[in-house]
Amino acid sequence: MEEDVVGFDKQTCDVMEMLMPEGGGLEDEGLRVVSIIGMGGLGKSTLARKIFNCEEIKFHFEARVWVVVSERVDAKHVLKNILQYLKVNIEKEDDEYLKGRLKEHLDGSKYLIVLDDLWTPKQWEELKSYLPTDQKRGSRILLTSRIENVANVASTDSTTYHLDPLGDDDAWRLFCKKALKGEACPPNLVDVGKGIASKCKGLPLAIVVLGGSLSAAEAKPSFGYWSKILGDTSWHPDADNDCSKILSLSYRNLPSHLRTCFLYVGVFPEDFEIQAKELCLLWVAEGFVKGQSRELEEDLAEQYLINLADRNLIMNSKRRSNGSIKSCRIHDLLRDLCIKEAEKCDLYKLDAIGAYQNVNEGIRRLAMHKHDYSTLLLPPLYRGLRTLLDFANNDSSNLRSICEDLSVMRVLHLHVEEEGYKPIRTENMILLRYLKVDQSGLVDLSWVIMIPYISEISNLQVLILNSKDSEHTTDLPKGILKLKFLRHIYVRKKATMPGAQSSHDSLPYLQTLSCIIYEEHTSKMLCPARFPNLRKLSVHVDHQNPLGAETLQSLCKLLHFVSLKISYDTYRWESSGPLYVDSFPSTLTKIHLDNTALTSNSWRLLGELKNLQVLKLRTRKTDTSCEEEMFVKQPLVFKAEAFPQLLHLKLRTHHPALILENGALRTLQYLIIRNWLLADLPYKLWLSTTLRQVKIIEPSSSLSSYIQSLDDSKHSKVTLRDGALRSLQYLIIRPSQLSTLSGQLGLSTSLRQVQVIYTSVRMLDYFRSLGNSWS
């Protein structure tokens, strides 16, 4: 994370000068390529990321793209990643189409594309052919590589930056930051500490990993242990400054329960953003996590992840609103270590054919990173396969015949883009604990996997079904209530949950249910008799089945319930009745209300929830003069002592002002606001000693002026994200899936006309609800 960067101030200025030389000429030049070259572990990607996120860079370049290339990725795959980063819809796979889509999107823009971790000059030559001509707009390519020849081919001497190791002072600062968590070094440890830091040869990766290992080894650092580490010459780098020995030392010093979990991270593709929730669930399903007594294995797995992050063996990529890890990555050198050590203990195999030709007992765990590796799974190699992780969008028709014979499978993750000839049947996989299906195209999930047969997987613990189609609804099978070991159900976008057929239908270990459509029978299901251990619930409410008070009251009886998300139809603006906040369980720590109509009383009751730490609220306007509409038109008042434990508040509302009374929001750390009517923020907000960041999305001109008038101490906590399409006059769309348009468009002073071709019934309902405001 950028806040952890030590040093690199001069390096940042030097590379920025190469990207944007002083004295002008930026717009007069064609496409310029700047290369950052250096050995593994020097911090090339960290430096590039710091530059990429710099405000000056954001101001100068209209489009910015960050993609990871890595050693075994072809140019076409990188091009697709660039288009996905730019949120460009891809309908074909041929080269000319992809090149045309990129040119169409970047044409006329001054852009910066970061190509992280190039390996060969050939990769650059292939990539260069895909990039559009710049027409002397001053666009830039910033690439990082360990290979000098890449820079020789891609850039000139004047635009190649050779990154050197950290100097002694910066290396010592970084070491203290990691080994001592930023505290001052005790005098008796200074000499031995500097001795350890100097052995890292200025390599940031080596310093942070070794520092993290020292920090985790003892509650209080001791001279004896540090001296022992310094005296152990087995980890000292060779003359070529290779840091692999230091990484190996940190791995050997891991407790036994963390070693397997760490090695397992190597199954993910290089530079892959790993979702923390799914990684923890995979560890549990694989049997790597063993809880004691009433300790939940999922909570223990999350603690394992925190321990690995504290040791800097994995990198935090994103954090959740409550501060926990949302996603993570692993440095490619550490991933190489995982793969090498996993090979020794036969923990898993990655996609390579030759290595398996002489295997007698077969493969236990297999991760596929390339297309069409189903030929790998030939008898007798796959008979004992327990884990199959497909990250390569393999042809489901090929996988279908394979999966039906995998009777000892424990973990199955499929990634599918196209329909197979027959859906995959899972009734033979009676030992399966973890089933995930990612559907990345507009494919009905029922064409990928036989949904009814899921209820035959008697040992299933985790079910994850992801669909990109926002209109698709998955009907969970009636027999799902017979899966007594089921702990987590994640369905995206939404699913229907069957009603109970008998008094025995229950899921006693279910912790997560997301996202289900609220129906008449739902209130009878959400109770201790059916789901006694439910912790997290996400429910979608439509106008036909309003959420009743009896449902929320039954949630109060769930002793472990901590997280609730309620989403309402986005295209229905009429009132759906009050939200019975007085029935919310007091155990809730996180609430997310999306497109919700509240009253003044319900807002007051929210503020009285003593354990609430995270609140995300998006209110809606109604077309009636009801109490909900009156609430939106008044200032949003935070009553005295309201929200006593709240850490994270995200508001997307239409209130004309915010008012804080004494003692309100006393623990708030993060505030995110999207409100086009606000002209300022409450003075008492800035008196908070806990406030760390205020993020304002699409502020009004008055609010922007107010922010600019703040003193430095307040202004440093504010991040602004301006609105897009500020000068738009004409919008012509032909929607296939849209049901609404952004309300911000209606506030635009430049917009003259919106033309919608072949609109849907839902879109017509939406326009009718707007009345004359969109004449």
C-alpha positions, 0 to 999 in steps of 0.5 A, spaced: 500 500 500 502 506 498 502 509 505 507 503 507 512 506 501 519 508 504 524 512 500 522 512 493 521 520 493 527 521 488 526 515 484 519 518 483 521 524 481 526 522 476 521 517 473 515 522 473 520 527 469 521 522 464 514 521 463 512 529 463 519 532 462 519 540 464 519 545 459 513 542 455 513 538 449 508 533 452 503 534 447 508 535 441 511 528 442 508 521 440 508 515 444 513 515 449 515 509 453 519 509 459 522 503 462 523 501 470 528 496 470 531 492 476 532 485 479 526 481 483 524 484 489 527 491 488 520 494 488 519 496 481 511 495 481 511 499 488 514 505 485 510 504 478 504 504 483 506 510 487 507 514 480 500 511 477 496 513 483 500 520 483 495 526 483 499 530 478 499 523 473 491 523 474 490 530 472 495 530 466 492 523 463 485 522 461 485 515 461 490 510 465 490 503 465 494 498 469 495 491 467 500 485 469 503 482 463 508 476 467 512 471 464 507 466 460 502 471 458 501 472 451 499 479 448 492 478 446 491 476 453 494 482 455 490 486 450 483 483 453 485 485 460 487 492 458 480 493 455 477 490 461 480 495 465 477 500 461 470 497 462 470 495 454 465 490 452 468 484 448 464 481 443 469 477 439 476 474 440 479 476 433 485 480 433 483 486 429 476 486 433 480 487 439 485 492 436 479 496 433 475 496 440 482 499 443 483 504 438 476 506 438 476 507 446 483 511 446 483 515 440 483 522 441 485 521 449 492 522 452 493 516 456 498 512 460 498 504 460 502 501 465 505 494 463 507 491 469 512 485 469 514 484 462 519 478 461 521 478 453 523 483 448 518 479 444 512 480 448 513 488 447 514 487 440 507 483 440 504 488 445 506 494 441 502 492 435 496 492 438 497 499 441 493 505 437 498 511 434 498 517 439 497 522 434 502 526 438 498 527 444 503 526 449 501 519 451 505 514 455 507 507 456 510 505 463 513 498 463 517 494 469 521 488 467 527 485 470 530 484 463 535 489 461 533 487 453 526 489 454 528 496 455 533 496 450 528 494 445 522 498 448 525 505 450 531 509 449 537 510 454 534 517 456 527 514 458 530 507 462 530 508 469 535 503 473 532 502 480 537 501 485 537 498 492 535 502 498 540 506 501 542 504 508 538 510 511 531 508 507 533 500 508 533 501 516 527 505 516 523 500 512 526 495 517 524 498 523 517 499 520 516 492 519 520 489 525 518 494 530 511 496 527 513 503 526 516 504 533 523 506 535 528 501 536 530 500 543 538 502 544 540 495 545 537 492 538 540 498 534 547 495 532 544 487 531 538 490 527 542 494 522 546 488 521 540 484 519 538 490 515 544 490 511 544 483 510 538 484 506 542 488 501 537 494 500 532 489 497 525 492 499 522 485 499 527 481 503 527 487 508 519 487 509 518 479 509 524 478 514 522 484 518 515 481 518 518 474 520 521 478 526 515 481 528 511 475 529 516 471 532 516 475 539 511 479 543 517 483 545 523 483 540 529 480 544 537 481 543 538 474 544 533 472 538 535 477 533 542 475 534 541 468 533 538 470 526 544 475 524 548 469 526 545 464 522 548 465 515 544 460 511 539 466 509 545 471 507 544 473 500 549 471 495 554 475 491 548 476 486 543 479 491 538 474 490 533 474 496 530 467 495 534 465 501 531 470 506 524 468 503 526 461 505 528 463 512 521 466 513 517 460 510 521 455 515 520 460 521 512 459 520 508 455 525 506 448 522 499 450 521 501 456 517 505 453 512 500 449 508 496 455 508 501 459 505 503 454 500 496 453 497 496 461 495 501 458 489 495 455 486 492 462 484 495 465 477 501 470 477 499 477 480 492 474 481 487 478 486 485 473 491 478 474 494 480 473 502 473 470 503 474 465 498 481 463 500 479 462 507 473 458 505 478 454 500 483 452 506 477 450 510 474 445 505 481 442 504 482 441 511 487 445 513 484 449 518 482 445 525 478 449 530 477 448 537 471 447 541 466 452 539 471 456 535 469 457 528 473 454 522 472 460 518 474 465 523 480 461 525 482 461 517 481 469 517 486 469 523 491 465 519 490 470 513 492 476 518 498 472 520 501 471 513 499 478 512 503 481 518 509 477 516 508 480 509 508 474 506 502 476 502 500 483 500 493 486 502 490 489 496 483 491 498 480 492 505 473 491 507 469 497 510 470 494 517 478 494 516 479 486 515 482 484 508 478 484 502 483 481 497 490 480 497 496 478 492 502 475 493 509 477 490 511 473 484 518 471 488 514 468 494 509 465 489 515 461 486 517 459 493 510 456 494 510 452 488 517 449 489 516 447 496 509 445 494 512 440 489 516 437 494 511 435 498 506 433 492 501 438 495 498 440 488 500 441 481 499 446 476 498 446 468 504 442 465 503 436 461 510 432 461 511 432 469 505 427 470 507 422 464 510 417 470 505 419 475 502 412 478 498 414 484 495 420 480 494 428 482 491 430 488 490 437 487 490 440 480 490 448 478 489 449 471 491 456 468 491 455 461 485 453 456 484 446 454 488 442 459 482 437 460 487 432 456 491 432 462 486 428 466 486 422 463 486 415 467 489 413 471 492 420 473 485 423 475 482 418 479 484 420 485 483 428 484 480 431 490 481 438 488 480 442 481 481 449 480 479 452 473 482 459 472 482 458 464 475 459 462 476 451 459 470 448 455 465 446 460 463 440 454 470 437 455 470 438 463 463 435 463 465 428 462 471 428 466 467 431 472 462 425 472 468 420 474 471 424 480 467 421 485 472 423 491 472 430 489 473 435 495 473 442 491 471 444 485 471 451 481 469 452 474 470 458 470 465 458 464 464 463 458 460 459 453 455 453 454 457 446 454 453 441 450 451 438 456 450 441 463 455 438 468 452 433 473 454 433 480 450 427 483 456 422 484 461 427 487 458 425 494 464 428 498 464 435 495 465 440 500 466 446 496 463 448 489 464 454 485 461 456 478 464 462 475 460 464 469 463 470 465 459 470 459 451 471 458 450 464 459 445 461 463 448 457 469 443 451 468 447 450 462 453 449 466 451 445 471 445 441 473 442 445 479 437 440 481 443 435 482 446 440 487 442 437 493 445 430 492 452 433 494 450 431 502 457 433 504 457 440 501 459 446 505 460 452 500 456 453 494 458 459 490 454 461 483 456 467 480 452 470 474 454 476 470 447 476 467 444 482 472 437 479 469 438 472 471 435 469 477 437 462 480 432 457 483 435 453 488 433 446 488 428 444 493 432 439 496 438 444 498 435 444 505 437 437 506 444 439 506 446 439 513 453 441 512 452 447 508 455 453 511 455 458 506 451 460 500 453 465 495 449 467 489 450 472 484 446 476 482 440 473 486 436 466 487 430 464 490 430 460 496 425 454 496 420 453 502 420 448 507 417 441 506 417 438 513 419 440 520 426 437 519 428 441 513 433 446 516 440 448 515 443 447 522 450 450 520 448 455 515 452 462 516 451 466 510 445 466 505 446 471 499 443 474 495 436 471 496 429 474 493 424 475 499 418 471 498 412 470 502 415 464 505 421 467 506 419 470 513 418 462 515 425 460 513 429 466 517 428 463 524 432 459 529 428 453 527 431 453 520 437 457 520 440 457 528 447 459 526 445 464 520 450 470 521 450 474 514 444 475 510 443 479 503 436 479 501 432 482 495 426 485 495 421 487 490 414 491 490 410 485 489 412 482 496 414 488 501 418 486 507 414 485 513 415 486 520 415 479 522 421 477 518 425 482 521 423 480 528 424 473 527 432 475 525 432 478 533 432 471 535 438 469 531 444 469 536 449 470 532 446 474 526 451 480 525 450 482 518 444 484 514 443 487 507 437 489 504 436 491 496 430 494 493 428 494 486 431 500 483 426 501 478 420 502 482 420 509 485 413 508 489 413 507 496 414 500 499 411 501 506 416 503 512 422 499 514 421 496 520 428 498 523 425 497 530 425 490 529 433 490 527 437 485 531 441 489 536 447 484 535 448 487 528 455 490 526 454 491 519 448 494 515 447 495 508 440 498 505 440 499 498 435 504 494 431 504 501 425 509 503 426 511 511 423 515 516 425 520 521 423 515 526 427 509 523 433 513 522 433 515 529 432 507 531 438 506 526 443 510 531 441 507 537 444 500 535 449 499 540 454 494 536 453 497 529 460 498 526 458 499 518 452 503 515 452 503 508 445 507 506 442 509 499 435 512 500 431 513 494 425 519 492 418 516 492 413 520 488 408 520 493 407 526 499 408 520 504 413 520 511 419 517 507 419 523 502 418 528 507 424 525 511 429 526 504 427 533 504 429 535 511 436 535 513 439 528 516 440 529 523 445 525 527 442 525 534 446 526 540 450 520 542 447 516 535 451 511 532 456 510 538 460 504 535 460 506 528 467 506 524 465 506 517 459 510 514 457 511 506 451 515 504 448 516 498 442 520 499 438 527 497 438 530 504 439 538 503 444 538 509 447 534 515 447 536 522 451 533 528 449 533 535 454 532 541 457 526 541 454 523 535 459 519 530 464 519 536 468 513 533 467 514 526 473 513 521 471 513 514 465 517 511 463 516 504 458 521 501 455 522 494 450 527 495 449 533 489 445 537 494 450 538 500 453 545 500 458 544 506 459 539 512 458 539 519 463 543 523 463 538 529 465 532 524 472 536 524 472 535 531 473 528 531 479 525 533 478 518 530 476 521 523 481 518 518 478 520 511 472 523 508 471 521 501 466 525 496 463 523 490 461 527 485 460 533 489 456 540 487 460 546 486 458 549 492 461 543 496 467 543 492 468 550 494 467 549 501 472 543 501 477 548 497 476 553 503 478 548 509 485 548 512 490 543 511 489 539 517 482 538 514 483 538 507 488 533 508 483 528 510 478 529 504 478 525 497 474 528 491 472 524 485 469 528 480 463 526 476 464 524 469 461 527 462 460 534 465 460 537 458 455 532 455 449 535 451 447 529 447 446 521 449 443 516 445 443 509 447 440 502 445 439 498 452 439 491 452 439 490 460 438 497 463 432 499 467 434 506 469 439 512 468 443 515 473 440 521 477 446 525 476 444 526 468 438 529 470 442 534 474 447 536 468 446 543 466 449 541 459 445 535 457 440 537 452 437 531 449 437 523 451 434 518 446 433 511 448 432 506 442 428 500 443 427 501 450 424 496 455 418 495 459 422 496 466 425 503 463 418 505 461 416 504 468 422 508 470 421 514 465 414 515 467 416 515 475 420 521 473 414 526 471 416 532 468 423 533 471 426 529 464 422 533 459 
